[in-house]
Every structure is written in C-alpha cells, then in structure tokens.
Amino acid sequence: MNPMTLRDIGKNSGGDFSLHGPVSLVGIGLDHETGELLRRFTEAIPMIRCRALQHDYRNENHDSIVGWLGAPSPDVCLIDFDKDRHAAAQVAEIIHAALPGTAIFAVSSQAQPDSIIDAMRNGCSEYLVKPVGRDELLNAVARVGGRKRETKHQHNAQIMTFIGAKGGCGVSTLVTQLGALLASSHTRKTLLVDLHPDFGDDALYLGLTKHRYHSFELVENNDRLDSEFLQSFLVHHSSGLDLIPAPEGEEFTRFILPGALAKTFDFLRRSYEFILIDSPPGLNDQNLELMRYSDHVFLVTVAEVSALRNVVRHADYLIQKQLSQEKVHVLLNRHQKRSLISDGEIEKVIRKKIFWKIPNQYAHVVKTINGGNPVAQLSSSEVMRNLNDLAGILGRKSGSDDKRKDAFGILKFLNR
C-alpha cells in the first residue's frame, strides 16, 4: 500500500476525509521540534486541527483527564514519552480507559522493540519515532480518519455464541455449516470466529488451511483495530463467509484480559450483520464474559447423560451469575426420533424447552468435513434442509430487533 502524501490528503480534504468532520489532535508534553511540526502540519491541512498543546502530564483521575482534554474528546492524543516516560505511560493508560474513542500516539526517540511494546500495552495504537516525519504522522492520522469514515456505513451485527455442553457435541461442524448458509443462501454478511485456544477445527472444516494470524492475536491487538488491520486476519470462504481462525496449537496458553473480548467484538459488529462464535466448552470467566456480551447463546448438546447433566450445570451457573435466560437456547444435535432418551425426558431434565433439533446424519456430515464446502456437499440432505431453515430464521431480514425477537418466539412455539 502506497503511503499518502500531504499533497494527496490536501486534495481529499473536502471529500472522503471530512465525512465526519475534522480530525482533532491534542499534544501532551511534546518537545519544541515536535510541537512545531504538529502546528505546521495542521495549518497545512484544513481537515486536521490541533486543539491544544499541553506541556505537562496530568494523571490524577479519569474525570480530571476528560475535563482537561475538553469536550468532545479529541480524535488523537500525541504523548511525548521522552520527557517523563513513567508519567507519559500513566496518562496514556488513563486516556485509554476514560476515552476509548481517542487514539493515542506515542512519540519518542527510543526505537527499541521493548519500548514500543510497553507503549502499546499502555494503550497507544501508534508509535512515532523522532524526528517525526510529516508523511509518517499523516499516515497515522489518516488511519484514524479512516476509522471515523467506517462508522458511516457500519452494521450492528447480531452476535451468537455456540458452546458445547461437552466436547464432541458437533459445535464446529454446526457453526461452519450455519455460517456458510447465512452467507450464501441468505446473503447475510457473516463472520465466524474460532475462539478455541488450540486445535480449533473451523478452518479445516471449511478447507481454509492457509492463514497467517489467529483470533487470539486479534484480541490481543484490539487497540490497533481498523479495516486494514482486520483484513490481515480474515480468511474468505467461497460461500461468502469470513473466518478468523483459531491458533494451530503449537503456541503457549493465552490469557485474555478482561474487557478485551468486548472491545474486539464492538469493532467487529460494525462490519457484519452476523457474527458466529465457536467457543470451547467450559465454565470460566472468559466464556462468561463472552456469553454476557452475546445477543444469543446456543448451548449445543446431544442425547447423552453426561451432556445433559452439563446442560443443567450450565443453566445453574448462568442463573447464579445472573445471565438472562432469555438469550440462552438449547440445540439438540444428532437428534433421533427413536432415541433411548425421549425429547420430553430431555426437557424435563434440563428444565428448558429444546430450541432446535438437528437430525442425525453422520455420513452426510462427515462428507462436509472431508469436502470443505458445507453448502455444496449437503445440498440435498435432510440435515442441510434443517440447518437452512434455522439459518433462515436466524438471518431473517428485518428492520428492527423486535422482529428478530418475534422469530425466536415462533421457533419456541414450534418447538423444533
């Protein structure tokens, strides 16, 4: 990608770059040379404005920072990390927590990787090395302007988390098929995120084995999120489904900081109509945060005693954690009409109606895994017709959330 020049952005200053007004900047603790560069830079480009140059660091509390930077909050804060690195790190962390919509640029003469990583951990999304070049600053600010433009046509995706009552309930097979159907048969802009910390199968089931980055790297770098950054994580399936795959399994166990998942999916919501999450089984803080954030949680089970016992355990845990039971739906996978455990007995045990029943067609399902194309491989099967009906309800085109809720109500009434 070729960098933009001052002349380029000057030409665009009355066009795309201004969709949501000027990009506002505040400098904090900048040395004289960098402050002068910022002043000349903003004078040359009408759609970039320098609101203030604060010579001291302020790190008392959130309210003080918000009042100090003014309202509305600036789009960008440039913080000099050379004058007092500790104070700069503190003020960056406070701004990052208090003003999540404000991008933070670290400015420093130190270019060592450890210094850059530390600044990123403090909440900085860009690291500019002194002497700061005009084009370098311009490209960093243009990325912020790009994020502002993205909000104009943003979606507000329905986020649906699928989690197995235990391992082996067929969650990965189910979400890959549903995702491909939503994207192809129902023309919905759909993303599938595989959040298994190791050995995730979604990429394999979709025949997408070539990818560079994975879902946990995206979550860990959520401060850098914009459309260009996101593209490096996406793998595209022929059905139209986008996938962010799981790690391959050779890396160390990853710990996700509280709030990181919500921040990541806040960004992803804007680019899609539906986001399906393939979550590993388990009752832990990460899954709880994910389920709290989701619009709907699908608990996938099979007609086995151990799986049904875990459905009850999940229900009790979520009630204890005060998660709304309205968003939790039970999917009965590999359903057989003449099962040893009847549907009525299952509902009595789990104390909840079965939301949807997916027929047991093992041979057809294995065919989709081997073929890597759920839509083509299952086009005439009973399980495909069943999942296409479910995808049609989940992906129903509507102008309001109320209609979506009505769709879920109809399904409960039908008791599929």
Secondary structure, 3 states (H helix, E strand, C coil): CCCCCHHHHHHHCCCHHHCCCCEEEEEECCCHHHHHHHHHHHHHCCCEEEEEEECCCCCCCHHHHHHHHCCCCCCEEEEECCCCHHHHHHHHHHHHHHCCCCEEEEEECCCCHHHHHHHHHCCCCEEEECCCCHHHHHHHHHHHHHHHHHHHHCCCCEEEEEEECCCCCCHHHHHHHHHHHHHHCCCCCEEEEECCCCCCCHHHHCCCCCCCCCHHHHHHCHHHCCHHHHHCCCEECCCCCEEECCCCCCCCCCCCCCCHHHHHHHHHHCCCCEEEEEECCCCCHHHHHHHHHCCEEEEEECCCHHHHHHHHHHHHHHHHCCCCHHHEEEEEEEECCCCCCCHHHHHHHHCCCEEEEEECCHHHHHHHHHHCCHHHHCCCCHHHHHHHHHHHHHCCCCCCHHHHHHHHHHHHHHCC
